């Protein structure tokens, strides 16, 4: 009984001591208000000093400072520079991503290597070899134009022989206009579509005499406006007759080879489509060379039927040769 009383007494003492300690602590805390808890600031509106808690300043003024700091970052030169840099990079990326055929330079050089001996028909019987080098400039130019008009769908050997007969007859616009259709037909036969070409030659001769004093136009637009003259003839005529590069002359050989090599971004259905796509990427300094280069290559190696891929130095690079090789392997199996 006595022990129970002692224990209860102890509990009361401990409880009372805790309560007193708690009161003292609260009293100490209430009296422990540091001077920095409250600070004086100037009211911007009234210009008077007011006393506020430092926590008010911390919660209101500091966030404003942070927002101002953030705003400065948004306007900083560094961020503008990064944005400008990304635009410049995009422009460089676009320029660097300009389309070029795969391995085209290597392919070009290998074709030049195969053509170095100049043994193709175009080398000694092409249109650039059909005019009389001793003729006066207007006559030389007219003969160049006439040879190109006859060359359509005609082999160089046949065209060259027809031009030799015309020159022997007198290949000037005045003389051919005065020649009968029958005689003119016999002179140019057997070029393809010889009857139609007789009419073209007569019409062009009259236009040149009436409008150009017997010479030929010196620009691509007026050349292509002549009867029987297309873009291929016009661009090649400007090159050979006037020594001006106005575009690429694309005939059936150039058209075929560019599709096989995939030198066109998408398959070109016509020579004119091939020309436009070629001119979009091929350096202009090569425009004068490409027709002669590829025509000879097409006459000797890259034939329309049964191309000699096994003899071609590009058979490891050419998409057509690779496909042709795979097809031959499957057929042998």
C-alpha positions in Angstrom: 0.0 0.0 0.0 2.8 2.3 0.9 4.6 1.5 -2.4 1.5 2.5 -4.4 1.3 5.8 -2.6 5.0 6.5 -3.3 4.6 5.7 -7.0 1.6 8.0 -7.4 3.4 10.7 -5.6 6.4 10.4 -8.0 4.0 10.5 -11.1 2.5 13.8 -9.8 5.9 15.3 -9.2 7.1 14.4 -12.7 3.9 15.7 -14.3 4.1 19.0 -12.4 7.7 19.4 -13.3 7.0 18.8 -17.0 4.2 21.4 -16.8 6.4 24.0 -15.2 9.1 23.3 -17.8 6.6 23.7 -20.6 5.5 27.1 -19.2 9.0 28.3 -18.9 9.8 27.2 -22.4 6.8 28.9 -23.8 7.7 32.0 -21.8 11.2 31.9 -23.1 10.1 31.5 -26.7 7.6 34.3 -26.3 10.3 36.6 -25.0 12.9 35.5 -27.6 11.8 37.8 -30.4 15.0 38.8 -32.2 15.2 42.4 -33.6 15.7 41.0 -37.1 12.3 39.3 -37.1 10.9 42.7 -38.0 12.6 45.1 -40.4 11.8 48.6 -41.7 11.3 49.1 -45.4 10.2 52.2 -47.4 6.8 52.1 -49.0 7.3 53.0 -52.6 3.9 54.6 -52.8 3.8 56.7 -49.5 7.6 57.0 -49.2 7.1 56.2 -45.5 9.0 53.6 -43.5 6.9 50.7 -42.3 7.8 47.8 -40.1 7.2 44.4 -41.6 8.2 40.9 -40.7 11.4 39.7 -42.5 9.4 36.7 -43.6 7.1 39.0 -45.5 10.1 40.4 -47.3 11.4 36.9 -47.9 8.1 35.7 -49.4 7.1 38.8 -51.4 10.2 40.7 -52.4 12.6 37.8 -53.0 10.3 36.0 -55.4 10.0 39.3 -57.3 13.8 39.4 -57.5 13.9 35.9 -58.8 11.3 36.7 -61.5 13.3 39.7 -62.6 16.4 37.6 -62.7 14.5 35.0 -64.8 13.2 37.7 -67.1 16.8 38.9 -67.7 17.8 35.4 -68.7 15.0 35.3 -71.3 16.3 38.5 -72.8 20.0 37.7 -72.5 22.2 37.7 -75.6 23.3 34.2 -74.8 19.8 32.8 -75.4 19.4 34.9 -78.6 22.7 33.6 -79.8 21.6 30.0 -79.2 18.4 30.6 -81.2 20.3 32.3 -84.0 22.9 29.5 -84.0 20.1 26.9 -84.4 18.8 28.8 -87.4 22.2 28.9 -88.9 22.7 25.2 -88.3 19.3 24.5 -89.9 20.5 26.5 -93.0 23.7 24.6 -93.1 21.9 21.3 -92.7 19.6 22.2 -95.5 22.6 23.2 -97.7 24.5 20.1 -96.7 21.5 17.9 -97.4 21.2 19.2 -101.0 20.7 16.0 -103.1 23.6 14.5 -105.0 23.8 11.0 -106.5 25.8 8.5 -104.6 29.4 8.1 -105.8 28.7 10.4 -108.8 32.2 11.9 -108.8 33.9 8.5 -108.8 31.5 7.2 -111.4 32.2 10.3 -113.6 36.0 9.8 -113.5 35.7 6.1 -114.4 33.5 7.0 -117.4 36.2 9.5 -118.5 38.7 6.7 -118.1 36.7 4.4 -120.4 36.2 7.3 -122.9 39.9 8.5 -123.0 40.7 6.8 -126.3 37.7 8.6 -128.1 36.7 5.6 -130.2 32.9 6.1 -130.2 31.1 7.2 -133.3 30.2 10.6 -131.7 33.9 11.4 -131.4 34.5 11.8 -135.1 31.0 11.9 -136.6 29.0 13.8 -134.0 27.2 17.1 -134.8 30.2 19.1 -133.7 32.1 17.4 -136.5 29.5 18.0 -139.3 30.0 21.7 -140.0 32.7 23.0 -142.4 35.4 24.6 -140.3 36.5 26.7 -143.3 33.0 28.2 -143.8 32.1 31.7 -142.7 30.7 32.0 -139.1 27.0 32.3 -140.2 27.3 29.3 -142.5 29.2 27.3 -139.9 26.4 28.0 -137.4 23.7 27.2 -139.9 25.3 23.8 -140.7 25.6 23.1 -137.0 21.9 23.7 -136.5 21.0 21.6 -139.6 23.1 18.7 -138.4 21.3 18.8 -135.1 17.9 18.8 -136.7 18.8 15.8 -138.8 20.3 13.9 -135.8 17.1 13.2 -134.0 16.6 9.4 -133.8 19.5 9.0 -136.2 22.9 7.3 -135.8 25.9 9.6 -135.9 27.3 7.8 -138.9 24.1 8.2 -141.0 23.8 11.8 -139.9 27.4 12.7 -140.7 27.1 11.1 -144.2 23.9 13.1 -144.9 25.6 16.3 -143.9 28.5 15.6 -146.2 26.1 15.3 -149.1 24.4 18.6 -148.1 27.7 20.4 -147.9 28.7 19.2 -151.3 25.3 20.4 -152.6 25.7 23.7 -150.8 24.4 23.8 -147.2 23.3 27.4 -146.8 19.7 28.5 -146.0 19.4 30.2 -149.4 20.5 27.2 -151.3 18.4 24.6 -149.4 15.3 26.8 -149.6 15.7 26.8 -153.4 16.2 23.0 -153.5 13.2 20.9 -154.4 11.7 18.6 -151.8 12.5 15.6 -153.9 16.2 16.5 -154.2 16.5 17.5 -150.6 14.9 14.2 -149.6 17.4 12.2 -151.6 20.3 14.2 -150.1 19.3 13.5 -146.4 17.9 10.0 -146.8 18.1 7.6 -144.9 18.0 9.8 -141.7 14.9 9.0 -139.6 11.7 10.8 -140.5 13.5 12.3 -143.5 10.2 13.5 -145.2 9.2 15.5 -142.1 12.8 16.9 -141.8 12.7 18.1 -145.4 9.7 20.4 -144.4 11.5 21.5 -141.2 14.6 22.5 -143.1 12.6 24.5 -145.6 10.6 26.3 -143.0 13.6 27.1 -140.8 15.6 28.3 -143.9 12.9 30.8 -144.8 12.6 32.1 -141.2 16.4 32.6 -140.9 16.5 34.5 -144.2 13.5 36.7 -143.3 14.3 37.4 -139.7 18.0 36.8 -139.0 19.8 37.7 -142.3 20.6 34.0 -143.0 22.2 33.5 -139.5 20.7 31.6 -136.6 19.3 33.0 -133.3 21.8 33.6 -130.6 19.6 32.6 -127.7 18.0 29.4 -126.6 14.4 30.7 -126.6 14.4 31.7 -130.2 16.3 28.6 -131.3 13.7 26.4 -129.7 10.9 28.4 -131.3 12.1 27.2 -134.7 10.2 24.3 -136.4 11.7 20.9 -135.5 14.1 22.3 -132.9 13.8 20.9 -129.3 15.7 21.7 -126.1 18.4 19.1 -126.7 19.2 20.6 -130.1 18.9 24.1 -128.9 21.3 23.7 -126.0 23.8 21.8 -128.0 23.6 24.4 -130.8 24.2 27.2 -128.4 27.3 25.3 -127.2 28.8 24.4 -130.6 27.7 27.4 -132.7 27.9 30.2 -130.2 30.2 28.7 -127.5 27.6 29.4 -124.8 26.3 27.1 -122.1 22.6 27.5 -121.7 21.7 24.0 -120.5 22.4 20.3 -120.8 21.7 18.6 -124.1 20.0 15.3 -123.1 19.4 12.8 -125.8 18.3 9.1 -125.5 21.8 8.0 -124.4 22.1 10.6 -121.7 18.5 10.0 -120.6 19.0 6.2 -120.4 22.4 6.3 -118.6 21.3 8.9 -116.0 18.3 6.7 -115.1 20.5 3.6 -114.8 23.1 5.4 -112.7 20.4 7.0 -110.7 21.7 10.4 -111.4 18.1 11.6 -111.3 16.4 11.9 -107.9 13.3 10.1 -109.2 12.9 8.1 -112.4 12.7 10.4 -115.4 10.2 9.4 -118.0 11.5 11.7 -120.7 14.8 13.3 -121.7 13.4 16.7 -120.8 12.7 15.4 -117.2 16.3 14.1 -117.1 17.6 17.4 -118.2 15.8 19.4 -115.5 16.9 17.0 -112.7 20.5 16.9 -114.0 20.7 20.7 -114.0 19.5 20.8 -110.4 22.6 19.2 -109.0 25.4 18.8 -111.7 28.0 21.6 -111.4 27.6 24.0 -114.3 31.2 23.7 -115.4 30.4 20.1 -116.4 27.3 20.9 -118.5 29.3 21.3 -121.7 31.1 18.0 -121.2 28.3 15.6 -120.1 26.5 15.1 -123.4 29.6 14.1 -125.4 30.9 12.0 -122.5 27.7 10.0 -121.9 26.8 9.6 -125.6 30.1 7.9 -126.4 29.8 5.8 -123.3 26.2 4.8 -124.3 27.4 3.9 -127.8 30.2 1.6 -126.7 29.5 0.2 -123.2 26.1 1.2 -121.7 24.1 0.0 -124.8 20.3 0.2 -124.9 20.1 -3.5 -125.3 22.5 -5.9 -123.6 24.8 -3.4 -122.0 28.3 -4.5 -121.4 28.2 -4.3 -117.6 31.0 -6.9 -117.3 33.3 -4.5 -119.2 32.2 -1.4 -117.3 34.5 0.0 -114.7 31.5 1.2 -112.8 29.9 -2.3 -112.4 30.5 -2.2 -108.7 29.0 1.2 -108.3 26.2 1.3 -110.8 22.7 0.4 -109.4 21.6 -1.0 -112.8 24.7 -3.2 -113.1 24.2 -4.5 -109.6 20.6 -5.3 -110.3 21.5 -6.8 -113.6 24.2 -9.0 -112.0 21.8 -10.3 -109.4 19.2 -11.1 -112.0 21.8 -13.1 -114.1 22.9 -15.0 -111.0 19.3 -16.0 -110.2 18.6 -17.1 -113.8 21.7 -19.3 -113.8 20.5 -21.0 -110.7 
